[in-house]
């Protein structure tokens, strides 16, 4: 009996079946380790799920994401080491996910927590015992950047980028249904890109174009005004609680999101948190607003220009190219705020 798999929703199981119809049972022992199971209490939405600014009410966890990435890698490679690198890639994810990158001032690359991956694996007796049994060295699984199917540079398509696109489109923002997800996924194969590296790519132009349409919409959502504001606000609340010794940075890696929310709600920032939580829309201004907390900076641009039969879809489809251009043109120059100040 799996501590994780036997207790997940049927919707997530159905999604996993699309990614890999024959679930690799050997993966369950790794999934059911303490360090990975703790990731099931962290939302993949970087905390935005807790505010009415966002339409999402589906809790898709950081662990769900990591397992789905592993399933994609396994589906295309049947290589245990590459699959485990996908499973472990977010093992060092803290509560509110990339909000902690905003806390660390790393909102443009959002990679500040990745350095802890090796340490997290190394300090897990359960995981290290399993790796030793399977004759796998930690260096072969602690860095998914080593494997281009698991991870590669923007705007290429990798298992990680494909997964969060599919799950966000399916569960979080309801842009696609299960049938559409399956159509997209079944059209993907391993191809060779312009640098003669292997990469996931599409066989069918129309499906590749539709994928670009959806991921271009998601790309804007990931960095639009409400998102940047929310992630920076949560980061600033955590920073203040940390400065006041109410929460430590270590706590962000040990506690559940629900525990951290309880700490916020029992602090002097409860009113601010509730204003954000119940807000329906952020306010924007071209000029610096007075006497309110505001956010005024950019964020990481996540976009995908996938292969279509070995060539970038933007090079062989004018519509796809326009979708990408419009996405990249999205401005992040607004001052974004709600009607409160930390000093109120």
N, C-alpha and C positions, 0 to 999 in steps of 0.2 A: 504493500500500500504506500502510495506517495503522499507525503505531507502536503505537497503543493498541488500536484495535478488532480488528485481526487477531490479537491475542494474548490476548484475554479468554476466559473460560470459556463454554461453550455455555449454561450455566444463566443467566449474566448476559445473554447475547445474547437468549435466549428471553424474559427479563424485559423487556428493552428493546423487543422486538417487540410486547409487549402495550401498552407506553406509546406507541409510535409505529411502526406496521408498516412505514412507508416512511422509514427512517433518513435524515435530511438530510445528504447527503454533504458539503455546504459546511461543516458543523460540524467535520469531521475536521482541517482545517488549524489551527483554533483549539485543538482538543483536543491535538494533537501538538506543542504549544509546551512549552518547558522548564519553565515555571512550573506549568502544569497537570499535566504528566506527573509532576512530583514528588509530586503529591497521591495517586498510586496506591500509595505506600508508607506511607500513613497509614490506619489502620483507622477506620471509622465508629463503632466501639464505644467510643471514648474510652479505649482501653487495656484495657477489661474482658475482651476476647477472650483475653488472656494468662493469665487466672486460672481455676482450676477452680471458683471460686465461681459461674461462669457456664457455662451449657450450650452456648454458642455456639462453633463451630469453623470458621465460614465467614468468610473474609476479604473483606468488601465495603468497598472503599476509599472515601476521601473523594472521589476523582475519579469513581468509579462513581456515587456519590450525585449529584454535580454534573451529570454527563451525564444522568442520569435526570431530574433537575429540569428541565434544558434540554429534554429530549424531551417532558416533560409540557407545558411552556410552548409549545413549537412545535406540539404536537398540538392545543392549544386556541386558539392565536392566529395561527400561521404568521407571526409577526412576529420578524424577525432580532434587533432590538435587545432586545426582551423576553427572547428565548431566550438571547442572550449574557449578559444580566444574571443569568439563572439559572445559566448555566455558570460564571460568574466569582464567584458569591456566596461561595464557600468557598476562593477562591484563596489567601487569607492564613491558612489553617488550619495550625497547628503540629502536631508529633507529639503523640499522645494527645488530640488535638482539644480538647474542652471542659475537659480537666484543666488546661490552661493558664489558663482562666478561674478555676479554683479556686486556681491559683498566684497569680493577680492579685487574689484576694479577691472575684471576681465570680461566685460560685456561684449567686446568685439570678437574675441576668439572662442570664449566659453570652453576652455580646456584646463582651467586651473585645478580641478580636482583629479585629473587623470594620473598625476604623478603618484598617487597613493595606491594605485591598482596593485602593483607588485608587492607592496608592504602588506596590503590586506590579504592577498593570497598566501604570502609567506607566513603570516601570523595565524593562519587557520590550520589547526591540526587536522581537521576533517578533510579539507581539500588537499593538503600536502600528502596525507596518507593515501588518498585515492590516486593522486598523480604518481606517487612512488609505485603503487601497485600496478598502474597501467604503463609504467616505464616512460613517463612523460616528464621532461624537465620544465621547470617554471618559466625559463626564458622562451619556451616554445608556445606558451599560452598567455603570457601576461601583457602582450602588446599586439592588439589586433591590426595595428598599422602595417605589420609585416605581411599581411595577407590581403591582396587587392580585392578579393571577392568579399571579404568581411568589411574592409574599410579602404578608402582612397580619398583623393583630394576633390573638393568641389570644383566643377559641377558634375563629376563622374557619378555613376550609379554603383553603390555598394549595398551589401546586405543591411547595414545599419541605416543608411539613408532611405533605402527602399522600405524597410520595416516601419520607421516612424511616419513615413508618408502614408503607407497603407492603413496603419492603425489609427492615425489621426483623422484620415479621410473617412474611415469606417465608423469608429466609435466616438471620437471626440467632437468632430464638426459635421458628421453625417453628410458628407459630400458624395459618398459612394455607398452602394449596398454590397452584400456578399457576392452577388453574381458579377458585378463590375470588378470587384477585387480579384475574383478568380480569373476573369477574362484577361486582366492586366498581367497577373502572375504567370498564367499558363503561356503567355506570349514571350516570356523572358528566357534567354539562354546565355551561356558564356560565349562572348565574342572577343575579338582582338581589336584594341583601339588604335588610335593614331600613333601611339608610342610603343606599339607592339606589346602591350601588356594585356593580360586577360581582364575582362570587365563584363559585368552583366549588361545585356543589351536586348533590344526588341527586334522581333521578326517583322512586325506589321506596322506600317507607317501610321495608320489611323489610331491604333492603340497607343503607340508612342506619343502621338500628338495629344490624345486625351489625357495621358499621364502627365504631360507637361502642363496642360490646362489646370489640372487639379493641384499639382505640386507648386505651380506658380501662385495659385490662390493661397495655399498653405504658407508659402514663403512670406507673403505679405502679413498673414496672421501672426507668424512667429516674431515679427518685428514692428507691427503696427503700434499706434499710440497707446492703446489700452494695454498691450502686452508689455511694452517697455516700462510703462508707468507701474504696472502691477509688480513686475519682477524687481524693479529698483526700490519700490516702497517696501516690499517684504524684506529685501536685503537690508534696508535702512532700519527697519524695526528690529531685525535680528542683531544688527550692529550696535544699536543702542542698548538692547538687552544684554549683549555681551560686555559692553563697556560698564554696565551697572552690575556685572557679576550675577545676572539672573539666568544666563545661559552661556555655556562655553562652546567654542568651535567644535570641540570633541563631541559635545552633546548632539550636534547636527548630524553626526555619523552614527550615533547610537540610539537616538530616540525615534519614535514613530512621528509622522507628521501630525497626527491627532494629539500627541503629547506636547509638541511644540505649539500648536494652536491653543491648547489649554494654558500654557505658560503666557502666551500673548494676551489671551482673554482675561487672565488674572493679573495683568500688569496695567500700568497707567496708559498703555497704548491701546486698550480695549476699544475705546470710542473711535479712534482712527481706523482700527482694523474693521470695525462694524460699518463705518461709513463706506469704506472700500468694498466690503463684503456685499453690501446692499445696493451699491451704485449700479445704475443701468447704463450710464454713459460717462466717459471722461470729458473734461472740458479742454479746449485747445486755444492757443493764442500765438500769434506771430511775435508778440512782444513779451518781455519778461513780466509775468503777473506779480503783483505785490501782495505781501502778507499771506501767502499760501505756500504749502509745500508743492514743488513742481519737479518734473523730470525733463531734462533737455540734453539728450545725447543720442547717438546712434546705437545700433546693435548688430550682432553677427548676421550676415546675409547668407541664408541657406537656400540654395536653388539647385535644380538638376537639369542638365542638358544631356539626356541619355543617348546612347548609341542606338542607331537604327541600321542594322546590317553592317556594322563596323564604322559607320560615320555618324557624327553628331547630328541629331535631328534638326538642330537650328540651321545646319548647312544644306539640308535637303527638303525643308518644309518652311515656307514663308510664314505660315500661320503660327507654327511652333516658335519660330524666331521672334515674331512680334509679341507673343505671350511672354517670352523670357525678357525681351527688352522692356516691356511695360512693367513687369515685375521688378526689374532692377532699377527702374526709374522712380520707384516709390520713395517719396521724401521722408526724412526723419528729422526735420528742422523745427517742428512745432514744440512749443512749451506745453506740457501736458499736466493737468492738475485736477484736483477736486477741492471743494471748499473747506479746507482745514489747514492748520499748521501744527507742527509738532509742539510748538510753544503755547498752543491754546489751553 
